């Protein structure tokens, strides 16, 4: 799981955590699609898990964590600094939920139609 340990004005000189680390933070969804002008450097314009997947050999979750307490040499990254959710996030989630209801209704319709045709074929075959 990607973790935002804090903010630094320069990418170099931030100590790496050693060994297993226990932390408390806020789980955040992966961000949208801003273009990274230089994908080869360590500066990211936003935290997209898809961009991080190209840098690591491990499987990554589709979210990241912002820790409450910053690491050594880092300034705390607050949730107020994060970009706000898009304007249409709520309607997108609602439509996604409705999509599953339509899919379920369609699956029931296909099953009902298949059962009805099977019964009709058996009825015609026995006459």
N, C-alpha and C positions, 0 to 999 in steps of 0.2 A: 504494500500500500504506500503510495507516495505521501510524504509528510513535509509540510511547510514548517520548518523549525524556527523561522524568523526571517528578518530582512537584513541585507547587507548592501552598502553602497557599491562594493566591488565583489566580483565572484571569487576572487582568490583570497587565501588567508583565513577561511572559515574552517575550524577544526571538524573533522569527521567524527561521528559518534563511534565509540569502541564497544564491541560486544553487544549483548542484548540490552535494549533500552525500553523502559516502561514510560508511557506518556499519557496525558489526558488532553483531548482537543475536540474540535468541532469537525464533524464529517461534512464535506462539501462535494457537490456534483462537479464533474469535469466541465470546464468552461467551453465557450463557443469557438469559432474558427477565426482567430486573428492571424494575420500572416507574420511569420518570423522572418525578418529581413536577412538574418544570418543564422541558419539552422546549425552551423558547425560550432558556434560559441556556446558558452554556458549561461547566457542571458536569455530568459524566456519572457515574451510579452504577456503571456498568461499561462495558466497551468492547465494544459490539455493532456489528458492521459494518453491520447493517441500519439502526441509528439514525444512523450516520455517513453513509450513502448519502443520507439526506434533507437533509444539510447541504452536500454537494458535488455538482458537476455532472459529475465524472469517474467512470468505472467503478472500483469498488474490488474488491480480492481478498477472499475470505472468511476472512481471517486478518489478524493484525497483528504487528508486530515490537516487542520491548522492547529498546532499545539498552543496551549494556553501560556506556558512559560517558555520563553525563547532559549535557544542554546547559547553556549559561550560565544561572546563576540558578536551576537546578533541582537537586533531590535525586535521587539514583539510585533507580530503581524496580527492586527485586529480585524475582526469581521467587518467593521465599518470601512476598511480599506478595500474590501473585496467588491467587485462589480455587482450591482443589483441584478436580480433575476429579470429576464426579459419580460417585455410587456405582455406577451401572449403565452407565458408559461402556464397560467391557470387554465386557459381555454384549451391548450394543447393537451394537458393532463386530462381534462374532462373528455375531450374527443377520443383520446386513447382508451379511456375507460368504456366509453360507448362502443368503440370498435370491438371490444371483447364481448359485449352483450350481443352485438350483431353477429359476430362469429359463432357464438354459442347457439343463437336462434337458427342460423344457417345450418349448423351441424345437426340440430334436432330435426330440421326440415328434411335434410338429406336422409337421415335415418328413417323418418316417418315414410318418406317416398319409397325408399328401398324396401321397407317392411310391407307397404301396401302392394307394391309390384310383385313381391315374392308371394304374398297370399293370393293375388289375382292369378299368377301363373300356376300355382298349385291347384286353384279352383278350376281353371280352364283345363288343366291336365287330367283331372279326375272325372270330367264329364264324358 
